[in-house]
Structures are given as structure tokens and as C-alpha cells.
Amino acid sequence: MIISSLCSKNDHDHCNEAQARSRAHDRERSADHPGSAVHAVHSGVVTQIGYIAGLENYVVVRSDEYTFVYQEAFSNKGNISVKVGQQINTGDVIGYRDTSHLHLGITRETNVMKAIANSFNNNGTWLDPRALIKNGIANQ
């Protein structure tokens, strides 16, 4: 996965890093091309696969400390390769992207719906994926 920019959920098509840092809910945005494999950034268990308008088909992976939400990458649920309950490792393929981008949200909140409800609140629910990945998720 190549990371192109840090994007806010509500302005993902026209954002840049400076704009995104001023928004409450930042997520990583992948610049790979449609058809690219989406790889896990951390090990964990797939806890949810679902659909929500705006998030499209999404995959939730829970580790001991973090919840990872891979969203807006799969317009077709058939492009998701993992199953609920499956243990995955860093680098495993989650699915194949068939959209223009992938958003990755990382939170410590275990209730994904509660985290999503706080998408636009600057209350610390959502963490900065770029910093976590750059500094090593295990070191945060």
C-alpha cells in the first residue's frame, strides 16, 4: 500500500495534509490503483465486515489495543478476501480494491459504531494513522 495523503472523511477527493490536520477525523488514503491488494497494517482478528452508506463495504480488524477500519476500498463485497473471525497478520491481503482509494481509520475504541459516531468530533477517538504506521504501531 502506498500512502498518498492524510484525508478527512468529508473531503477525501480534494484534501491535502495541511487541510486534513485541521479536521477532527483523519484517515490514511492509499494511492494504489484499483485492483491493488489491500494489506493489513497490523495483526488482529476480523471482527466485522459490513456496509454503511458513505463507508461502502468495510472491514474491521481488532488487535489487543487497536481497531482498524478499512473502508471505501471495496464497492463489491466479493473483493473482500477475509472472513469474520479470521486471524490475520501484518501484510496479509484483506481484499482487492476496486475503487479510487482506500481509507484506513485506527481507533482504540472497541465499538466501531461508537467510533464512527465520533467521526467529526475532535475528541481523540480516531488516531493519526500516519504517525502510528511511521513510528511503529506497537510503540504507541
MDAnalysis code that builds the backbone (N, CA, C; Angstrom):
import MDAnalysis as mda
import numpy as np

u = mda.Universe.empty(420, n_residues=140, atom_resindex=np.repeat(np.arange(140), 3), trajectory=True)
u.add_TopologyAttr("name", ["N", "CA", "C"] * 140)
u.add_TopologyAttr("resid", np.arange(1, 141))
u.add_TopologyAttr("resname", ["MET", "ILE", "ILE", "SER", "SER", "LEU", "CYS", "SER", "LYS", "ASN", "ASP", "HIS", "ASP", "HIS", "CYS", "ASN", "GLU", "ALA", "GLN", "ALA", "ARG", "SER", "ARG", "ALA", "HIS", "ASP", "ARG", "GLU", "ARG", "SER", "ALA", "ASP", "HIS", "PRO", "GLY", "SER", "ALA", "VAL", "HIS", "ALA", "VAL", "HIS", "SER", "GLY", "VAL", "VAL", "THR", "GLN", "ILE", "GLY", "TYR", "ILE", "ALA", "GLY", "LEU", "GLU", "ASN", "TYR", "VAL", "VAL", "VAL", "ARG", "SER", "ASP", "GLU", "TYR", "THR", "PHE", "VAL", "TYR", "GLN", "GLU", "ALA", "PHE", "SER", "ASN", "LYS", "GLY", "ASN", "ILE", "SER", "VAL", "LYS", "VAL", "GLY", "GLN", "GLN", "ILE", "ASN", "THR", "GLY", "ASP", "VAL", "ILE", "GLY", "TYR", "ARG", "ASP", "THR", "SER", "HIS", "LEU", "HIS", "LEU", "GLY", "ILE", "THR", "ARG", "GLU", "THR", "ASN", "VAL", "MET", "LYS", "ALA", "ILE", "ALA", "ASN", "SER", "PHE", "ASN", "ASN", "ASN", "GLY", "THR", "TRP", "LEU", "ASP", "PRO", "ARG", "ALA", "LEU", "ILE", "LYS", "ASN", "GLY", "ILE", "ALA", "ASN", "GLN"])
u.atoms.positions = np.array([
    [0.838, -1.169, 0.000],
    [0.000, 0.000, 0.000],
    [0.882, 1.232, 0.000],
    [0.621, 2.172, -0.865],
    [1.333, 3.436, -0.913],
    [0.424, 4.490, -0.307],
    [0.943, 5.234, 0.640],
    [0.143, 6.270, 1.278],
    [0.385, 7.588, 0.550],
    [-0.682, 8.209, 0.062],
    [-0.524, 9.447, -0.694],
    [-0.791, 10.684, 0.142],
    [-1.755, 10.636, 1.014],
    [-2.095, 11.836, 1.778],
    [-2.938, 11.466, 2.978],
    [-3.032, 12.380, 3.897],
    [-3.884, 12.218, 5.055],
    [-5.171, 12.954, 4.746],
    [-6.291, 12.259, 4.774],
    [-7.526, 12.850, 4.291],
    [-8.641, 12.794, 5.305],
    [-9.440, 13.821, 5.298],
    [-10.626, 13.845, 6.125],
    [-11.737, 13.093, 5.421],
    [-12.575, 12.434, 6.191],
    [-13.672, 11.648, 5.638],
    [-14.571, 12.490, 4.734],
    [-14.800, 13.766, 5.097],
    [-15.748, 14.562, 4.345],
    [-15.116, 15.318, 3.187],
    [-13.829, 15.197, 2.945],
    [-13.191, 15.930, 1.863],
    [-12.094, 15.100, 1.241],
    [-12.355, 13.808, 1.035],
    [-11.284, 12.917, 0.612],
    [-10.816, 13.156, -0.813],
    [-11.619, 13.780, -1.668],
    [-11.191, 13.958, -3.044],
    [-10.303, 15.181, -3.254],
    [-10.393, 16.148, -2.377],
    [-9.672, 17.395, -2.603],
    [-8.833, 17.817, -1.410],
    [-8.433, 16.907, -0.589],
    [-7.709, 17.273, 0.614],
    [-6.210, 17.246, 0.400],
    [-5.527, 17.898, 1.301],
    [-4.078, 17.775, 1.374],
    [-3.716, 17.690, 2.842],
    [-2.481, 17.436, 3.137],
    [-2.099, 17.182, 4.522],
    [-2.419, 18.365, 5.434],
    [-2.165, 19.581, 4.983],
    [-2.431, 20.752, 5.825],
    [-3.914, 20.873, 6.144],
    [-4.769, 20.658, 5.142],
    [-6.210, 20.714, 5.379],
    [-6.636, 19.617, 6.334],
    [-6.139, 18.429, 6.111],
    [-6.579, 17.275, 6.894],
    [-6.200, 17.402, 8.356],
    [-5.045, 17.962, 8.662],
    [-4.621, 18.085, 10.051],
    [-5.550, 18.981, 10.857],
    [-6.314, 19.852, 10.175],
    [-7.230, 20.733, 10.892],
    [-8.593, 20.095, 11.115],
    [-8.806, 18.917, 10.577],
    [-10.090, 18.245, 10.725],
    [-10.046, 17.230, 11.854],
    [-11.212, 16.917, 12.369],
    [-11.286, 16.036, 13.526],
    [-11.025, 14.572, 13.179],
    [-11.420, 14.128, 12.014],
    [-11.321, 12.694, 11.711],
    [-10.417, 12.473, 10.527],
    [-9.190, 12.181, 10.807],
    [-8.210, 11.939, 9.759],
    [-8.035, 10.451, 9.539],
    [-7.798, 10.105, 8.307],
    [-7.558, 8.712, 7.941],
    [-6.507, 8.690, 6.851],
    [-5.827, 7.582, 6.749],
    [-4.870, 7.419, 5.661],
    [-5.619, 7.138, 4.374],
    [-5.066, 7.629, 3.296],
    [-5.630, 7.396, 1.976],
    [-4.572, 6.739, 1.106],
    [-4.922, 5.648, 0.481],
    [-3.992, 4.907, -0.357],
    [-4.056, 5.407, -1.787],
    [-2.874, 5.483, -2.423],
    [-2.797, 5.945, -3.804],
    [-2.640, 4.813, -4.799],
    [-2.699, 3.571, -4.352],
    [-2.588, 2.448, -5.282],
    [-3.735, 2.486, -6.294],
    [-3.588, 1.744, -7.347],
    [-4.591, 1.701, -8.402],
    [-5.644, 0.646, -8.099],
    [-6.870, 0.851, -8.623],
    [-7.880, -0.200, -8.462],
    [-7.318, -1.542, -8.911],
    [-7.671, -2.573, -8.183],
    [-7.152, -3.905, -8.434],
    [-5.989, -4.249, -7.527],
    [-5.438, -3.231, -6.843],
    [-4.322, -3.446, -5.925],
    [-4.798, -4.181, -4.680],
    [-3.936, -5.015, -4.158],
    [-4.247, -5.715, -2.917],
    [-4.214, -4.733, -1.751],
    [-5.148, -4.893, -0.827],
    [-5.165, -4.124, 0.422],
    [-4.547, -5.030, 1.475],
    [-3.445, -4.593, 2.062],
    [-2.715, -5.398, 3.041],
    [-2.971, -4.892, 4.458],
    [-3.012, -5.796, 5.405],
    [-3.184, -5.446, 6.820],
    [-1.956, -4.690, 7.316],
    [-2.185, -3.610, 8.046],
    [-1.080, -2.849, 8.624],
    [-0.701, -3.373, 10.004],
    [-1.490, -4.313, 10.534],
    [-1.248, -4.864, 11.867],
    [-1.981, -6.192, 11.969],
    [-1.522, -7.049, 12.820],
    [-2.216, -8.321, 13.020],
    [-3.441, -8.126, 13.907],
    [-4.358, -9.051, 13.825],
    [-5.559, -8.993, 14.643],
    [-6.591, -9.979, 14.133],
    [-7.815, -9.830, 14.625],
    [-8.923, -10.687, 14.231],
    [-9.956, -9.843, 13.498],
    [-10.445, -10.346, 12.377],
    [-11.511, -9.671, 11.641],
    [-12.783, -9.790, 12.481],
    [-13.310, -8.654, 12.918],
    [-14.493, -8.674, 13.784],
    [-15.775, -8.287, 13.068],
    [-15.650, -7.546, 11.958],
    [-16.846, -7.134, 11.221],
    [-16.513, -6.980, 9.750],
    [-17.474, -7.310, 8.935],
    [-17.476, -6.953, 7.523],
    [-18.882, -6.456, 7.272],
    [-19.011, -5.271, 6.731],
    [-20.345, -4.726, 6.558],
    [-20.394, -3.635, 5.523],
    [-21.541, -2.975, 5.479],
    [-21.762, -1.876, 4.544],
    [-22.483, -0.764, 5.287],
    [-21.990, 0.446, 5.108],
    [-22.653, 1.647, 5.596],
    [-22.521, 2.675, 4.477],
    [-23.611, 3.318, 4.113],
    [-23.547, 4.366, 3.091],
    [-22.484, 5.377, 3.497],
    [-21.607, 5.706, 2.593],
    [-20.513, 6.629, 2.870],
    [-19.213, 5.915, 3.171],
    [-19.306, 4.795, 3.869],
    [-18.114, 3.985, 4.126],
    [-17.989, 2.889, 3.089],
    [-19.095, 2.597, 2.425],
    [-19.177, 1.487, 1.484],
    [-18.948, 0.184, 2.249],
    [-18.490, -0.834, 1.577],
    [-18.149, -2.090, 2.255],
    [-16.897, -1.828, 3.076],
    [-16.884, -2.325, 4.279],
    [-15.743, -2.076, 5.160],
    [-15.364, -3.356, 5.888],
    [-14.116, -3.363, 6.367],
    [-13.587, -4.489, 7.130],
    [-13.012, -3.922, 8.421],
    [-13.363, -4.539, 9.548],
    [-12.845, -4.129, 10.850],
    [-11.949, -5.240, 11.381],
    [-10.746, -4.853, 11.786],
    [-9.790, -5.780, 12.378],
    [-9.460, -5.261, 13.763],
    [-9.532, -6.122, 14.753],
    [-9.248, -5.742, 16.139],
    [-7.983, -6.447, 16.617],
    [-7.046, -5.649, 17.166],
    [-5.868, -6.214, 17.825],
    [-6.084, -6.069, 19.324],
    [-5.085, -6.364, 20.118],
    [-5.220, -6.206, 21.568],
    [-5.520, -4.768, 21.964],
    [-4.988, -3.809, 21.197],
    [-5.103, -2.404, 21.593],
    [-5.861, -1.526, 20.603],
    [-5.874, -1.885, 19.339],
    [-6.429, -1.009, 18.304],
    [-7.525, -1.683, 17.501],
    [-8.377, -0.839, 16.922],
    [-9.359, -1.256, 15.938],
    [-8.994, -0.571, 14.628],
    [-8.887, -1.357, 13.568],
    [-8.529, -0.859, 12.242],
    [-9.751, -0.976, 11.349],
    [-10.132, 0.121, 10.691],
    [-11.285, 0.120, 9.801],
    [-10.788, 0.420, 8.387],
    [-10.889, -0.575, 7.520],
    [-10.516, -0.441, 6.116],
    [-11.811, -0.146, 5.366],
    [-11.922, 1.035, 4.777],
    [-13.197, 1.445, 4.190],
    [-13.014, 2.140, 2.851],
    [-14.109, 2.237, 2.118],
    [-14.188, 2.895, 0.817],
    [-13.310, 2.248, -0.236],
    [-12.837, 1.044, -0.010],
    [-11.956, 0.357, -0.968],
    [-12.691, -0.698, -1.777],
    [-13.822, -1.147, -1.252],
    [-14.484, -2.316, -1.840],
    [-15.929, -1.978, -2.206],
    [-16.182, -1.614, -3.458],
    [-17.577, -1.369, -3.842],
    [-18.316, -2.691, -3.989],
    [-17.561, -3.761, -4.211],
    [-18.118, -5.096, -4.349],
    [-17.633, -5.945, -3.179],
    [-18.544, -6.435, -2.367],
    [-18.167, -7.247, -1.205],
    [-17.364, -8.484, -1.601],
    [-17.533, -8.942, -2.829],
    [-16.783, -10.086, -3.318],
    [-15.288, -9.826, -3.425],
    [-14.865, -8.569, -3.350],
    [-13.440, -8.236, -3.403],
    [-12.780, -8.321, -2.032],
    [-13.565, -8.607, -0.998],
    [-13.020, -8.779, 0.351],
    [-12.629, -10.243, 0.512],
    [-11.376, -10.478, 0.880],
    [-10.837, -11.845, 0.937],
    [-10.912, -12.493, 2.308],
    [-11.113, -11.718, 3.353],
    [-11.100, -12.255, 4.716],
    [-12.515, -12.559, 5.184],
    [-12.612, -13.272, 6.280],
    [-13.898, -13.651, 6.869],
    [-13.919, -13.221, 8.333],
    [-15.101, -12.945, 8.859],
    [-15.247, -12.612, 10.280],
    [-14.727, -13.780, 11.108],
    [-13.921, -13.458, 12.125],
    [-13.333, -14.457, 12.994],
    [-11.947, -14.893, 12.566],
    [-11.543, -14.496, 11.374],
    [-10.237, -14.895, 10.845],
    [-9.113, -14.113, 11.507],
    [-8.071, -14.813, 11.933],
    [-6.854, -14.189, 12.449],
    [-6.005, -13.779, 11.240],
    [-5.568, -12.525, 11.212],
    [-4.704, -12.072, 10.133],
    [-3.414, -11.517, 10.712],
    [-2.393, -11.492, 9.890],
    [-1.085, -10.975, 10.282],
    [-0.747, -9.749, 9.448],
    [0.168, -8.954, 9.940],
    [0.627, -7.793, 9.204],
    [1.054, -8.238, 7.804],
    [0.547, -7.537, 6.798],
    [0.892, -7.843, 5.415],
    [-0.068, -8.772, 4.711],
    [-0.934, -9.465, 5.455],
    [-1.915, -10.349, 4.814],
    [-2.851, -9.532, 3.928],
    [-3.332, -10.141, 2.868],
    [-4.269, -9.474, 1.966],
    [-5.661, -9.511, 2.579],
    [-6.249, -8.323, 2.709],
    [-7.611, -8.183, 3.213],
    [-8.595, -8.284, 2.058],
    [-8.196, -7.772, 0.922],
    [-9.043, -7.805, -0.261],
    [-8.373, -7.069, -1.396],
    [-9.136, -6.863, -2.464],
    [-8.618, -6.178, -3.647],
    [-9.479, -4.956, -3.928],
    [-8.833, -3.827, -3.949],
    [-9.529, -2.549, -4.091],
    [-10.087, -2.392, -5.494],
    [-11.350, -1.993, -5.576],
    [-11.970, -1.723, -6.867],
    [-12.539, -0.308, -6.923],
    [-12.062, 0.545, -6.029],
    [-12.475, 1.943, -6.002],
    [-11.239, 2.818, -6.223],
    [-11.441, 4.121, -6.185],
    [-10.330, 5.046, -6.444],
    [-9.379, 5.176, -5.265],
    [-9.784, 4.720, -4.078],
    [-8.911, 4.874, -2.916],
    [-9.359, 3.984, -1.756],
    [-8.527, 3.951, -0.759],
    [-8.783, 3.245, 0.496],
    [-8.616, 4.241, 1.628],
    [-9.518, 4.221, 2.571],
    [-9.336, 4.970, 3.812],
    [-9.078, 3.965, 4.926],
    [-8.136, 4.284, 5.783],
    [-7.812, 3.449, 6.933],
    [-8.001, 4.275, 8.185],
    [-8.928, 3.874, 9.028],
    [-9.135, 4.520, 10.321],
    [-8.605, 3.631, 11.423],
    [-7.940, 4.247, 12.415],
    [-7.420, 3.495, 13.558],
    [-7.926, 4.169, 14.828],
    [-8.473, 3.364, 15.719],
    [-9.000, 3.870, 16.975],
    [-8.715, 2.853, 18.086],
    [-8.770, 3.321, 19.310],
    [-8.691, 2.391, 20.447],
    [-10.091, 1.963, 20.890],
    [-11.096, 2.609, 20.345],
    [-12.491, 2.294, 20.659],
    [-12.826, 0.900, 20.112],
    [-13.380, 0.049, 20.953],
    [-13.739, -1.304, 20.510],
    [-15.094, -1.342, 19.817],
    [-15.960, -0.383, 20.097],
    [-17.275, -0.305, 19.474],
    [-17.156, 0.566, 18.222],
    [-17.114, -0.069, 17.062],
    [-16.895, 0.658, 15.807],
    [-18.002, 1.666, 15.541],
    [-19.243, 1.325, 15.835],
    [-20.346, 2.260, 15.588],
    [-20.196, 3.515, 16.469],
    [-19.730, 3.340, 17.684],
    [-19.478, 4.490, 18.561],
    [-18.335, 5.338, 17.988],
    [-17.308, 4.690, 17.494],
    [-16.194, 5.419, 16.886],
    [-16.664, 6.191, 15.661],
    [-17.452, 5.539, 14.810],
    [-17.965, 6.201, 13.608],
    [-18.834, 7.390, 13.977],
    [-19.622, 7.267, 15.047],
    [-20.453, 8.380, 15.506],
    [-19.604, 9.576, 15.928],
    [-18.345, 9.342, 16.247],
    [-17.435, 10.418, 16.644],
    [-16.488, 10.818, 15.510],
    [-16.869, 10.500, 14.280],
    [-16.002, 10.771, 13.140],
    [-15.607, 12.233, 13.002],
    [-16.482, 13.129, 13.339],
    [-16.182, 14.540, 13.119],
    [-16.036, 15.311, 14.425],
    [-15.796, 14.603, 15.505],
    [-15.525, 15.228, 16.796],
    [-14.029, 15.127, 17.068],
    [-13.431, 16.197, 17.471],
    [-12.004, 16.179, 17.769],
    [-11.812, 15.798, 19.226],
    [-12.155, 14.543, 19.545],
    [-12.114, 14.098, 20.933],
    [-11.120, 12.964, 21.170],
    [-10.264, 12.699, 20.194],
    [-9.245, 11.670, 20.357],
    [-9.697, 10.263, 20.042],
    [-10.951, 10.091, 19.596],
    [-11.432, 8.754, 19.262],
    [-10.597, 8.140, 18.141],
    [-10.356, 8.924, 17.099],
    [-9.583, 8.448, 15.953],
    [-8.150, 8.905, 16.083],
    [-7.228, 8.008, 15.800],
    [-5.798, 8.273, 15.923],
    [-5.219, 8.606, 14.554],
    [-4.046, 9.192, 14.539],
    [-3.386, 9.573, 13.298],
    [-2.684, 8.347, 12.700],
    [-3.250, 7.749, 11.647],
    [-2.656, 6.543, 11.074],
    [-1.225, 6.748, 10.600],
    [-0.950, 7.903, 10.023],
    [0.396, 8.149, 9.503],
    [1.424, 8.068, 10.629],
    [1.147, 8.698, 11.760],
    [2.085, 8.670, 12.886],
    [2.223, 7.259, 13.450],
    [1.108, 6.549, 13.571],
    [1.159, 5.187, 14.108],
    [1.979, 4.262, 13.218],
    [1.764, 4.350, 11.915],
    [2.488, 3.493, 10.985],
    [3.964, 3.888, 10.934],
    [4.218, 5.185, 10.853],
    [5.594, 5.669, 10.770],
    [6.407, 5.317, 12.009],
    [5.815, 5.472, 13.179],
    [6.528, 5.251, 14.435],
    [6.437, 3.821, 14.935],
    [5.685, 3.002, 14.262],
    [5.520, 1.616, 14.685],
    [4.343, 1.510, 15.630],
    [3.303, 0.864, 15.177],
    [2.072, 0.772, 15.947],
    [2.314, 0.195, 17.325],
    [3.185, -0.763, 17.442],
    [3.450, -1.394, 18.739],
    [4.121, -0.433, 19.717],
    [4.717, 0.638, 19.221],
    [5.422, 1.583, 20.085],
    [4.541, 2.725, 20.567],
    [3.278, 2.754, 20.189],
    [2.400, 3.876, 20.549],
    [1.679, 3.633, 21.843],
])
